[in-house]
Amino acid sequence: MADYHILSADEYGNRFRVVMHFPVADQVNDASYSYRTAIVEWQGGAPVQSILPNPGTEQAQMDAGELYEQSYEFSSHPGETLAQKRAKLDALYAANAR
């Protein structure tokens, strides 16, 4: 499983639609309620379809509340290298994974 997936990019490769998957802790909160159960119930209690075209095993993990999926828009500029873009995406993931 990847932390994030690029879904689309503009024709110039400067604006991207990204889906990020965040693990949900297998713990209970102060009210003795499972975080994973809370995520599933917050999403309506029924399976939530991933926006990925072929989510594979990630879909089962989302259904169980093990993963939470969020989409983002990500921008770069033409002078950035692929390594710089990846570093920015990694930083965006880390900032939102807290």
CYANA upper distance limits for C-alpha pairs under 8 A (distance plus 0.5 A):
  1 MET  CA     58 GLU  CA      7.54
  2 ALA  CA     21 HIS  CA      8.17
  3 ASP  CA     20 MET  CA      6.28
  3 ASP  CA     21 HIS  CA      5.86
  3 ASP  CA     22 PHE  CA      7.56
  3 ASP  CA     93 TYR  CA      8.10
  4 TYR  CA     18 VAL  CA      7.23
  4 TYR  CA     19 VAL  CA      5.95
  4 TYR  CA     20 MET  CA      4.64
  4 TYR  CA     21 HIS  CA      6.51
  4 TYR  CA     93 TYR  CA      8.24
  5 HIS  CA     18 VAL  CA      6.16
  5 HIS  CA     19 VAL  CA      5.78
  5 HIS  CA     20 MET  CA      7.01
  6 ILE  CA     16 PHE  CA      7.31
  6 ILE  CA     17 ARG  CA      6.55
  6 ILE  CA     18 VAL  CA      5.07
  6 ILE  CA     19 VAL  CA      7.03
  7 LEU  CA     16 PHE  CA      7.84
  7 LEU  CA     17 ARG  CA      5.92
  7 LEU  CA     18 VAL  CA      6.10
  7 LEU  CA     19 VAL  CA      7.47
  7 LEU  CA     52 LEU  CA      7.90
  8 SER  CA     16 PHE  CA      6.09
  8 SER  CA     17 ARG  CA      5.73
  8 SER  CA     18 VAL  CA      7.89
  9 ALA  CA     13 GLY  CA      6.04
  9 ALA  CA     14 ASN  CA      7.58
  9 ALA  CA     15 ARG  CA      6.08
  9 ALA  CA     16 PHE  CA      4.81
  9 ALA  CA     17 ARG  CA      6.92
 10 ASP  CA     14 ASN  CA      6.91
 10 ASP  CA     15 ARG  CA      5.97
 10 ASP  CA     16 PHE  CA      7.05
 13 GLY  CA     78 PRO  CA      8.30
 14 ASN  CA     75 SER  CA      6.08
 14 ASN  CA     76 SER  CA      5.36
 14 ASN  CA     77 HIS  CA      6.11
 14 ASN  CA     78 PRO  CA      6.99
 15 ARG  CA     73 GLU  CA      7.65
 15 ARG  CA     74 PHE  CA      6.22
 15 ARG  CA     75 SER  CA      4.89
 15 ARG  CA     76 SER  CA      6.82
 16 PHE  CA     73 GLU  CA      6.27
 16 PHE  CA     74 PHE  CA      5.53
 16 PHE  CA     75 SER  CA      6.73
 17 ARG  CA     71 SER  CA      7.59
 17 ARG  CA     72 TYR  CA      6.43
 17 ARG  CA     73 GLU  CA      5.28
 17 ARG  CA     74 PHE  CA      6.76
 18 VAL  CA     71 SER  CA      6.07
 18 VAL  CA     72 TYR  CA      5.68
 18 VAL  CA     73 GLU  CA      6.65
 18 VAL  CA     74 PHE  CA      7.41
 19 VAL  CA     51 ILE  CA      8.41
 19 VAL  CA     52 LEU  CA      8.22
 19 VAL  CA     69 GLU  CA      7.27
 19 VAL  CA     70 GLN  CA      6.21
 19 VAL  CA     71 SER  CA      4.76
 19 VAL  CA     72 TYR  CA      6.77
 20 MET  CA     69 GLU  CA      6.23
 20 MET  CA     70 GLN  CA      5.90
 20 MET  CA     71 SER  CA      6.62
 20 MET  CA     72 TYR  CA      8.18
 20 MET  CA     93 TYR  CA      7.56
 21 HIS  CA     67 LEU  CA      6.57
 21 HIS  CA     68 TYR  CA      6.09
 21 HIS  CA     69 GLU  CA      5.13
 21 HIS  CA     70 GLN  CA      7.11
 22 PHE  CA     67 LEU  CA      5.97
 22 PHE  CA     68 TYR  CA      5.64
 22 PHE  CA     69 GLU  CA      6.93
 22 PHE  CA     97 ALA  CA      6.56
 23 PRO  CA     66 GLU  CA      6.35
 23 PRO  CA     67 LEU  CA      5.08
 23 PRO  CA     68 TYR  CA      6.89
 24 VAL  CA     35 TYR  CA      7.38
 24 VAL  CA     36 ARG  CA      6.71
 24 VAL  CA     65 GLY  CA      7.34
 24 VAL  CA     66 GLU  CA      5.58
 24 VAL  CA     67 LEU  CA      5.99
 24 VAL  CA     68 TYR  CA      7.25
 25 ALA  CA     35 TYR  CA      7.06
 25 ALA  CA     36 ARG  CA      7.57
 25 ALA  CA     66 GLU  CA      7.84
 26 ASP  CA     34 SER  CA      7.59
 26 ASP  CA     35 TYR  CA      7.25
 26 ASP  CA     36 ARG  CA      7.08
 26 ASP  CA     66 GLU  CA      8.11
 27 GLN  CA     34 SER  CA      6.24
 27 GLN  CA     35 TYR  CA      6.64
 27 GLN  CA     36 ARG  CA      8.37
 28 VAL  CA     32 SER  CA      5.69
 28 VAL  CA     33 TYR  CA      5.41
 28 VAL  CA     34 SER  CA      4.62
 28 VAL  CA     35 TYR  CA      6.25
 29 ASN  CA     33 TYR  CA      5.92
 29 ASN  CA     34 SER  CA      6.84
 29 ASN  CA     35 TYR  CA      7.10
 33 TYR  CA     37 THR  CA      7.91
 33 TYR  CA     38 ALA  CA      7.70
 34 SER  CA     38 ALA  CA      6.67
 35 TYR  CA     39 ILE  CA      6.73
 35 TYR  CA     65 GLY  CA      8.48
 36 ARG  CA     40 VAL  CA      6.85
 36 ARG  CA     64 ALA  CA      7.60
 36 ARG  CA     65 GLY  CA      4.93
 36 ARG  CA     66 GLU  CA      6.54
 37 THR  CA     41 GLU  CA      6.63
 37 THR  CA     64 ALA  CA      8.40
 37 THR  CA     65 GLY  CA      6.86
 38 ALA  CA     42 TRP  CA      6.36
 39 ILE  CA     43 GLN  CA      6.75
 39 ILE  CA     65 GLY  CA      6.24
 39 ILE  CA     68 TYR  CA      8.28
 40 VAL  CA     44 GLY  CA      7.14
 40 VAL  CA     45 GLY  CA      5.61
 40 VAL  CA     46 ALA  CA      7.67
 40 VAL  CA     47 PRO  CA      8.26
 40 VAL  CA     63 ASP  CA      7.52
 40 VAL  CA     64 ALA  CA      7.52
 40 VAL  CA     65 GLY  CA      5.83
 41 GLU  CA     45 GLY  CA      4.71
 41 GLU  CA     46 ALA  CA      8.22
 43 GLN  CA     48 VAL  CA      7.42
 46 ALA  CA     63 ASP  CA      8.09
 47 PRO  CA     62 MET  CA      8.10
 47 PRO  CA     63 ASP  CA      5.46
 48 VAL  CA     62 MET  CA      7.76
 48 VAL  CA     63 ASP  CA      7.07
 49 GLN  CA     59 GLN  CA      7.63
 50 SER  CA     55 PRO  CA      6.94
 50 SER  CA     59 GLN  CA      6.88
 50 SER  CA     62 MET  CA      8.48
 50 SER  CA     69 GLU  CA      7.83
 51 ILE  CA     55 PRO  CA      8.50
 55 PRO  CA     59 GLN  CA      5.99
 56 GLY  CA     60 ALA  CA      8.18
 57 THR  CA     61 GLN  CA      7.04
 58 GLU  CA     62 MET  CA      6.67
 58 GLU  CA     67 LEU  CA      8.05
 59 GLN  CA     63 ASP  CA      6.66
 60 ALA  CA     64 ALA  CA      6.80
 61 GLN  CA     65 GLY  CA      6.78
 61 GLN  CA     66 GLU  CA      5.55
 61 GLN  CA     67 LEU  CA      6.14
 62 MET  CA     66 GLU  CA      6.19
 62 MET  CA     67 LEU  CA      5.24
 62 MET  CA     68 TYR  CA      6.68
 62 MET  CA     69 GLU  CA      8.10
 74 PHE  CA     89 LEU  CA      8.32
 76 SER  CA     80 GLU  CA      7.41
 76 SER  CA     85 LYS  CA      7.25
 80 GLU  CA     84 GLN  CA      6.30
 80 GLU  CA     85 LYS  CA      6.94
 81 THR  CA     85 LYS  CA      6.82
 82 LEU  CA     86 ARG  CA      6.60
 83 ALA  CA     87 ALA  CA      6.64
 84 GLN  CA     88 LYS  CA      6.77
 85 LYS  CA     89 LEU  CA      6.76
 86 ARG  CA     90 ASP  CA      6.54
 87 ALA  CA     91 ALA  CA      6.64
 88 LYS  CA     92 LEU  CA      6.67
 89 LEU  CA     93 TYR  CA      6.66
 90 ASP  CA     94 ALA  CA      6.65
 91 ALA  CA     95 ALA  CA      6.54
 92 LEU  CA     96 ASN  CA      6.82
 93 TYR  CA     97 ALA  CA      6.44
 94 ALA  CA     98 ARG  CA      7.49
